[in-house]
Amino acid sequence: MAKKKIDQSIIIYQAKTGAIELRGDFTRETLWATQAQITEIFNIDRTVITKHIGNILKSGEVDEKRNVQKMHIANSDKPVAFYSLDIILAVGYRANSARAIQFRQWATKTLHEHIVDGYTINKSRIAKNFAAFMEAVANIRSILPAGTPIDAESVLELISMFADTWLSLDAYDKDALPTKGVTKKRVALTTEKLSASLAKLKAILIEKGEATELFGAERGTGSIAGIIGNVMQSFGGRDVYATVEEKAAHLLYFMVKNHPFTDGNKRSGAYAFVWFLRQAKILDTSRMTPPALTALTILVAESNPKDKEKITKLILTLLAKRK
């Protein structure tokens, strides 16, 4: 199998099944690779990769602005182009090599499973707990859109998080979840403060080799300011979201679902959520553990936009149960 380091923490490769897989960082929302790395994945000539990418972008199959990023890397005197997972997949369907054929066979099988079963299971990762996983999927599936690629650990973490609450799927279906929080106090949430804190997070992740300069880059000017404005909005002299819990729930939702950044929306959203709860002094680290936060963030990311109110109420349910 071909392997290539993208940075200090992530490796991309093509498995024997034909699947493109990641190692080292399972929190990324997409995969960025250079032409040289795509060449190694599919084992084809660099000039062929250049031709395929040119045709993909020229035809409009993939939007260039959203899927091509240029950045400076070590030992390079000029910016290097990085291509998103969408482009890598498109190349895989055009390339003519043994590895590319393996990839297409795997991709067709995976797509078939999505269409027929409504989800695709990575059995190699959950073989030891397959029965428990399927039971958990049955419990949580009704609050996720069909085809959601959520893994076993995240599903089980969600079930565990809700286990000691009064939540039931019946209550969810009937929209009988709490609509308000309990903590009414002023907590400073400004664009400047949050942006400064997110900038520190970015610096730490880059230093650890867990992010690149693409992380946390705003898609458009004022994206974060718009989210903060929504969370802190008032009407008639009163906050639209009256409690700290309501503000926190909507902050997480907007940060993840509005995609304000080119890369790192889920990680930034989760960080902003915890940061705000800590500012309000209501963060319960015994419940909001890193795995729990990851699972909750995935739930938000994979949820159907039409279920926004229900999802924010689920977050309120969790926050209301702190000790």
Secondary structure, DSSP 4 states (H G I P E B T S, - for coil): --EEESSSS-EEEE-TTS-EEEES-S--SS--B-HHHHHHHHT--HHHHHHHHHHHHHTTSS-HHHHEEEE--TT-SS-EEEE-HHHHHHHHHH--SHHHHHHHHHHHHHHHHHHHHSS---HHHHGGGHHHHHHHHHHHGGGS-TT----HHHHHHHHHHHTTSS--HHHHHTT-S----S--------HHHHHHHHHHHHHHHHHTTS--TTBT-BSSTTHHHHHHHHHT-EETTEESS-SHHHHHHHHHHHHHHS--BSB-HHHHHHHHHHHHHHHTT---TTTS-HHHHHHHHHHHHHS-GGGHHHHHHHHHHHHHT--
